[in-house]
Amino acid sequence: MVKDWALERDGEVLEKLPAWILKVRLKDVGTEIRCKLSGKMKQRHISVIPGDWVKVEVNQYDMTQGRITYRYNNYDPKADSTEE
């Protein structure tokens, strides 16, 4: 569930920085933001490595920071969600 103040976007992890900060390129906008893992992902020991596709909650007041809430298992960035 997305918070009221957050925008949900898909992105690709580019690199891992110190202190579990990850650099993510957003799919629809193409900008790079810095993200941290959500608490549930840390609790469940879900690892994220460069090249993974993730779901990110972006703060609408500061578009340079976000929180990774989900890691996709089989994500095809070329597939459009409107086509079936």
BAZALUM-931966 format. One record per atom (N, C-alpha, C, CB): residue number from 1; residue in one letter; atom name; x, y, z. Coordinates in pm, 1 decimal. Glycine has a CB too. Example, Ala and Ser with C-alpha at 12.3 -4.5 7.8 and 13.67 -1.06 7.14 Angstrom:
// BAZALUM-931966
   resi   resn   name         xx         yy         zz
      1      a      N     1319.0     -569.0      780.0
      1      a     CA     1230.0     -450.0      780.0
      1      a      C     1320.0     -330.0      780.0
      1      a     CB     1130.8     -447.3      904.6
      2      s      N     1285.0     -225.0      708.0
      2      s     CA     1367.0     -106.0      714.0
      2      s      C     1290.0        3.0      787.0
      2      s     CB     1408.4      -59.8      572.5
***
This chain:
// BAZALUM-931966
   resi   resn   name         xx         yy         zz
      1      m      N       83.9     -117.8        0.0
      1      m     CA        0.0        0.0        0.0
      1      m      C       88.1      123.7        0.0
      1      m     CB      -95.3        0.0      121.0
      2      v      N       57.6      216.8      -86.0
      2      v     CA      135.7      338.7     -100.0
      2      v      C       88.1      441.8        1.1
      2      v     CB      125.6      394.3     -243.2
      3      k      N      182.0      513.2       58.5
      3      k     CA      148.1      621.7      149.7
      3      k      C       80.4      734.0       71.6
      3      k     CB      274.5      674.0      223.2
      4      d      N        9.6      819.9      140.8
      4      d     CA      -59.6      930.5       74.9
      4      d      C       37.4     1029.2       10.8
      4      d     CB     -148.0     1003.0      174.6
      5      w      N      154.2     1048.1       71.1
      5      w     CA      249.2     1147.2       23.9
      5      w      C      346.3     1091.1      -78.6
      5      w     CB      325.4     1203.8      139.6
      6      a      N      339.1      962.3     -110.3
      6      a     CA      439.5      898.9     -195.4
      6      a      C      386.2      871.1     -335.6
      6      a     CB      487.3      769.4     -131.9
      7      l      N      477.5      874.5     -431.9
      7      l     CA      448.1      836.2     -569.2
      7      l      C      517.5      703.6     -594.9
      7      l     CB      494.3      946.1     -671.6
      8      e      N      448.6      608.7     -656.0
      8      e     CA      504.9      475.7     -678.7
      8      e      C      557.7      465.8     -820.9
      8      e     CB      399.4      365.8     -652.4
      9      r      N      684.0      425.8     -837.4
      9      r     CA      749.0      415.5     -967.0
      9      r      C      828.7      285.4     -974.2
      9      r     CB      840.7      537.5     -992.3
     10      d      N      855.9      240.7    -1097.5
     10      d     CA      943.7      126.7    -1120.6
     10      d      C     1080.7      179.4    -1161.4
     10      d     CB      885.3       30.9    -1229.5
     11      g      N     1184.5      103.2    -1127.0
     11      g     CA     1318.4      146.0    -1162.1
     11      g      C     1417.3       31.3    -1159.3
     11      g     CB     1363.7      254.8    -1069.3
     12      e      N     1536.8       59.5    -1210.3
     12      e     CA     1644.0      -38.9    -1215.0
     12      e      C     1756.2        5.3    -1122.6
     12      e     CB     1696.1      -58.0    -1359.6
     13      v      N     1807.6      -87.5    -1042.1
     13      v     CA     1916.6      -57.7     -949.8
     13      v      C     2045.7      -47.3    -1030.4
     13      v     CB     1928.3     -167.1     -838.1
     14      l      N     2115.3       64.9    -1015.7
     14      l     CA     2239.7       86.8    -1088.7
     14      l      C     2362.1       47.7    -1007.4
     14      l     CB     2250.5      231.4    -1130.2
     15      e      N     2368.5       92.6     -882.5
     15      e     CA     2484.1       58.9     -799.3
     15      e      C     2448.0       66.5     -652.0
     15      e     CB     2601.9      152.4     -829.7
     16      k      N     2530.4       -0.9     -570.7
     16      k     CA     2512.9       -1.4     -425.7
     16      k      C     2615.6       92.0     -365.2
     16      k     CB     2526.6     -145.1     -366.8
     17      l      N     2570.0      185.1     -284.0
     17      l     CA     2655.8      280.5     -215.1
     17      l      C     2668.3      238.2      -68.9
     17      l     CB     2599.5      425.6     -227.0
     18      p      N     2759.5      298.0        6.5
     18      p     CA     2773.0      261.2      147.8
     18      p      C     2644.3      286.2      226.6
     18      p     CB     2887.6      339.0      211.1
     19      a      N     2630.8      217.9      338.1
     19      a     CA     2517.4      229.5      431.2
     19      a      C     2387.0      186.5      366.7
     19      a     CB     2504.6      372.6      481.8
     20      w      N     2388.2       88.2      281.1
     20      w     CA     2270.2       31.8      215.5
     20      w      C     2188.6      136.0      139.6
     20      w     CB     2182.5      -35.5      317.7
     21      i      N     2257.4      231.0       80.6
     21      i     CA     2192.0      325.8       -9.6
     21      i      C     2214.8      274.6     -150.8
     21      i     CB     2247.4      473.2        8.7
     22      l      N     2109.8      274.0     -231.2
     22      l     CA     2116.5      223.0     -367.4
     22      l      C     2081.4      333.8     -465.0
     22      l     CB     2022.2      102.4     -385.7
     23      k      N     2153.0      338.5     -576.3
     23      k     CA     2122.0      434.7     -680.9
     23      k      C     2030.4      365.9     -781.2
     23      k     CB     2252.1      488.8     -749.8
     24      v      N     1913.6      426.7     -806.5
     24      v     CA     1810.0      366.9     -890.0
     24      v      C     1774.7      463.1    -1002.7
     24      v     CB     1684.1      331.9     -806.0
     25      r      N     1764.8      409.8    -1125.7
     25      r     CA     1717.0      488.7    -1238.8
     25      r      C     1569.5      456.5    -1259.4
     25      r     CB     1800.2      459.4    -1368.7
     26      l      N     1484.2      558.4    -1252.7
     26      l     CA     1341.0      539.8    -1271.0
     26      l      C     1309.8      513.3    -1416.7
     26      l     CB     1263.4      661.9    -1221.3
     27      k      N     1217.8      419.9    -1440.9
     27      k     CA     1187.0      375.4    -1577.1
     27      k      C     1116.4      482.4    -1658.9
     27      k     CB     1101.6      250.9    -1572.9
     28      d      N     1011.2      542.0    -1606.5
     28      d     CA      930.5      633.7    -1685.4
     28      d      C      991.9      772.4    -1699.9
     28      d     CB      795.5      645.9    -1624.3
     29      v      N     1069.4      817.1    -1602.1
     29      v     CA     1126.8      951.0    -1606.0
     29      v      C     1271.0      949.5    -1654.2
     29      v     CB     1119.1     1014.9    -1469.1
     30      g      N     1345.8      845.5    -1618.1
     30      g     CA     1485.6      834.6    -1658.1
     30      g      C     1582.4      903.1    -1563.6
     30      g     CB     1502.6      890.8    -1793.9
     31      t      N     1534.8      956.7    -1452.9
     31      t     CA     1623.1     1022.6    -1357.6
     31      t      C     1678.7      921.4    -1258.3
     31      t     CB     1548.7     1135.0    -1283.7
     32      e      N     1791.7      956.4    -1199.5
     32      e     CA     1854.5      870.8    -1098.8
     32      e      C     1825.9      927.8     -961.3
     32      e     CB     2007.5      858.5    -1122.5
     33      i      N     1784.9      841.6     -868.7
     33      i     CA     1758.7      883.1     -731.5
     33      i      C     1830.8      789.8     -635.4
     33      i     CB     1607.0      884.9     -702.3
     34      r      N     1845.1      834.4     -511.2
     34      r     CA     1904.5      751.9     -406.6
     34      r      C     1792.8      690.7     -324.1
     34      r     CB     2001.0      834.6     -317.0
     35      c      N     1803.6      560.2     -297.8
     35      c     CA     1696.9      488.8     -225.8
     35      c      C     1755.0      404.6     -113.4
     35      c     CB     1616.5      399.6     -322.2
     36      k      N     1671.4      379.4      -14.9
     36      k     CA     1701.5      284.7       91.9
     36      k      C     1599.9      172.6       85.9
     36      k     CB     1700.4      353.6      231.5
     37      l      N     1630.3       61.6      150.0
     37      l     CA     1536.0      -49.7      158.4
     37      l      C     1430.4      -20.9      263.0
     37      l     CB     1608.8     -181.0      190.9
     38      s      N     1309.8      -67.4      239.0
     38      s     CA     1203.8      -50.7      338.7
     38      s      C     1230.1     -144.3      456.2
     38      s     CB     1063.6      -78.6      276.5
     39      g      N     1162.3     -118.1      565.4
     39      g     CA     1181.7     -197.1      685.9
     39      g      C     1144.9     -343.5      668.8
     39      g     CB     1102.1     -138.9      797.0
     40      k      N     1036.6     -371.1      594.9
     40      k     CA      995.3     -510.2      574.3
     40      k      C     1097.2     -586.4      490.6
     40      k     CB      858.1     -515.6      506.9
     41      m      N     1161.3     -519.9      394.0
     41      m     CA     1262.4     -587.7      312.9
     41      m      C     1386.0     -619.2      396.3
     41      m     CB     1300.8     -501.6      191.4
     42      k      N     1422.4     -529.2      487.7
     42      k     CA     1534.1     -557.1      578.5
     42      k      C     1498.4     -670.7      673.5
     42      k     CB     1572.2     -430.7      658.4
     43      q      N     1375.0     -668.9      723.1
     43      q     CA     1329.4     -770.1      817.9
     43      q      C     1328.6     -909.0      755.2
     43      q     CB     1190.2     -735.4      869.1
     44      r      N     1290.4     -918.4      628.4
     44      r     CA     1283.6    -1046.1      558.0
     44      r      C     1413.5    -1084.0      487.6
     44      r     CB     1172.6    -1042.0      457.9
     45      h      N     1517.9    -1002.2      503.0
     45      h     CA     1650.7    -1027.0      444.5
     45      h      C     1644.1    -1042.0      292.9
     45      h     CB     1712.9    -1152.6      505.7
     46      i      N     1568.3     -954.0      226.4
     46      i     CA     1559.0     -955.5       80.5
     46      i      C     1675.1     -873.0       26.5
     46      i     CB     1420.4     -899.3       30.2
     47      s      N     1760.8     -936.7      -51.4
     47      s     CA     1877.2     -866.9     -103.4
     47      s      C     1846.0     -806.6     -239.9
     47      s     CB     1997.4     -961.8     -112.6
     48      v      N     1903.5     -691.1     -265.4
     48      v     CA     1887.4     -620.7     -391.9
     48      v      C     2027.0     -593.6     -444.9
     48      v     CB     1804.5     -487.4     -375.2
     49      i      N     2051.4     -632.0     -569.4
     49      i     CA     2181.8     -613.1     -630.6
     49      i      C     2165.9     -529.7     -757.4
     49      i     CB     2248.8     -749.4     -661.9
     50      p      N     2274.5     -470.0     -806.2
     50      p     CA     2265.3     -393.2     -930.8
     50      p      C     2212.4     -478.9    -1045.4
     50      p     CB     2402.2     -335.6     -967.9
     51      g      N     2120.6     -421.0    -1121.9
     51      g     CA     2056.8     -491.9    -1231.3
     51      g      C     1915.9     -537.6    -1199.5
     51      g     CB     2139.0     -609.1    -1269.4
     52      d      N     1877.7     -538.4    -1071.3
     52      d     CA     1742.6     -578.4    -1032.3
     52      d      C     1643.3     -467.0    -1063.7
     52      d     CB     1737.5     -614.1     -882.3
     53      w      N     1519.6     -505.8    -1094.9
     53      w     CA     1410.2     -410.6    -1114.0
     53      w      C     1330.3     -406.5     -985.3
     53      w     CB     1319.5     -449.7    -1236.0
     54      v      N     1299.5     -286.1     -937.5
     54      v     CA     1234.8     -267.8     -808.8
     54      v      C     1119.2     -169.7     -819.6
     54      v     CB     1335.4     -219.7     -705.2
     55      k      N     1032.1     -172.4     -719.3
     55      k     CA      925.0      -74.8     -705.7
     55      k      C      969.6       24.2     -599.1
     55      k     CB      787.2     -143.0     -668.4
     56      v      N      959.4      153.1     -630.6
     56      v     CA     1011.9      258.0     -543.6
     56      v      C      899.8      353.8     -505.9
     56      v     CB     1127.8      334.1     -612.3
     57      e      N      895.9      392.3     -379.0
     57      e     CA      809.4      500.5     -334.3
     57      e      C      894.2      626.4     -330.9
     57      e     CB      745.1      470.1     -193.9
     58      v      N      854.8      726.6     -409.6
     58      v     CA      929.6      851.3     -417.9
     58      v      C      853.5      959.0     -342.0
     58      v     CB      952.7      893.3     -565.9
     59      n      N      925.9     1035.3     -261.4
     59      n     CA      866.4     1143.8     -186.4
     59      n      C      828.8     1255.6     -282.8
     59      n     CB      962.9     1194.8      -76.6
     60      q      N      704.8     1302.7     -280.0
     60      q     CA      661.8     1404.4     -374.9
     60      q      C      721.2     1541.2     -343.4
     60      q     CB      510.9     1413.3     -376.2
     61      y      N      774.0     1561.3     -224.8
     61      y     CA      834.4     1689.1     -188.7
     61      y      C      983.2     1693.4     -219.4
     61      y     CB      811.9     1717.4      -42.3
     62      d      N     1049.6     1577.7     -219.1
     62      d     CA     1191.7     1570.1     -251.6
     62      d      C     1210.5     1453.2     -347.7
     62      d     CB     1280.0     1552.9     -122.2
     63      m      N     1215.6     1482.1     -476.5
     63      m     CA     1218.8     1377.6     -579.4
     63      m      C     1356.2     1311.6     -594.9
     63      m     CB     1176.3     1435.9     -711.9
     64      t      N     1451.7     1342.9     -509.1
     64      t     CA     1583.8     1281.9     -519.3
     64      t      C     1600.7     1164.2     -425.0
     64      t     CB     1690.2     1384.5     -491.4
     65      q      N     1500.4     1137.0     -340.0
     65      q     CA     1509.3     1029.1     -243.6
     65      q      C     1389.8      936.3     -257.6
     65      q     CB     1518.0     1084.3     -101.2
     66      g      N     1410.7      809.5     -222.1
     66      g     CA     1301.5      714.3     -229.9
     66      g      C     1323.3      596.7     -136.7
     66      g     CB     1284.8      665.5     -371.6
     67      r      N     1226.3      505.3     -138.4
     67      r     CA     1232.8      385.2      -55.8
     67      r      C     1192.5      267.1     -142.2
     67      r     CB     1141.0      397.0       70.6
     68      i      N     1275.3      163.1     -145.1
     68      i     CA     1246.4       42.9     -222.9
     68      i      C     1151.3      -44.2     -142.3
     68      i     CB     1377.4      -35.0     -258.9
     69      t      N     1035.9      -74.9     -203.4
     69      t     CA      934.8     -152.2     -132.1
     69      t      C      915.2     -292.3     -187.7
     69      t     CB      804.5      -79.5     -135.2
     70      y      N      964.1     -318.9     -310.3
     70      y     CA      940.6     -449.0     -371.0
     70      y      C     1047.9     -476.5     -475.0
     70      y     CB      800.2     -456.0     -434.3
     71      r      N     1095.8     -602.8     -481.4
     71      r     CA     1190.1     -645.1     -585.3
     71      r      C     1118.2     -743.4     -675.9
     71      r     CB     1319.6     -709.4     -523.5
     72      y      N     1116.3     -711.8     -806.1
     72      y     CA     1049.0     -798.6     -902.7
     72      y      C     1134.1     -922.0     -930.4
     72      y     CB     1020.3     -722.4    -1034.0
     73      n      N     1068.5    -1038.5     -944.1
     73      n     CA     1139.4    -1161.1     -978.1
     73      n      C     1165.1    -1169.4    -1128.0
     73      n     CB     1060.5    -1283.0     -931.3
     74      n      N     1060.7    -1158.4    -1207.5
     74      n     CA     1072.8    -1163.8    -1353.2
     74      n      C     1010.0    -1038.8    -1410.4
     74      n     CB     1005.8    -1291.8    -1411.9
     75      y      N     1090.1     -936.6    -1429.1
     75      y     CA     1037.8     -809.4    -1478.1
     75      y      C     1089.0     -786.3    -1619.0
     75      y     CB     1078.2     -692.1    -1384.9
     76      d      N      997.2     -758.8    -1711.1
     76      d     CA     1033.7     -729.0    -1848.9
     76      d      C     1007.9     -580.7    -1872.4
     76      d     CB      953.3     -818.0    -1950.5
     77      p      N     1113.2     -497.0    -1876.9
     77      p     CA     1091.6     -353.0    -1891.7
     77      p      C     1033.1     -315.0    -2026.9
     77      p     CB     1221.2     -279.8    -1871.4
     78      k      N     1042.4     -401.0    -2127.4
     78      k     CA      990.1     -370.4    -2259.9
     78      k      C      841.5     -398.1    -2270.7
     78      k     CB     1064.2     -449.5    -2364.3
     79      a      N      787.8     -480.4    -2180.4
     79      a     CA      644.7     -513.5    -2185.2
     79      a      C      563.4     -397.1    -2131.6
     79      a     CB      614.4     -642.1    -2104.2
     80      d      N      458.1     -362.9    -2201.5
     80      d     CA      370.6     -254.3    -2159.1
     80      d      C      260.9     -312.8    -2073.4
     80      d     CB      311.5     -177.7    -2280.7
     81      s      N      228.3     -246.9    -1962.0
     81      s     CA      127.2     -300.8    -1871.8
     81      s      C      -14.6     -291.0    -1928.7
     81      s     CB      133.7     -228.8    -1739.5
     82      t      N      -36.9     -207.9    -2032.4
     82      t     CA     -170.5     -194.1    -2088.9
     82      t      C     -202.5     -305.4    -2188.2
     82      t     CB     -184.4      -59.3    -2156.6
     83      e      N     -100.7     -369.8    -2246.1
     83      e     CA     -123.8     -477.2    -2342.9
     83      e      C     -144.5     -609.0    -2270.7
     83      e     CB       -6.2     -488.2    -2441.6
     84      e      N     -231.1     -691.3    -2325.7
     84      e     CA     -251.8     -823.7    -2265.1
     84      e      C     -254.5     -929.3    -2371.4
     84      e     CB     -381.2     -828.1    -2183.8
***
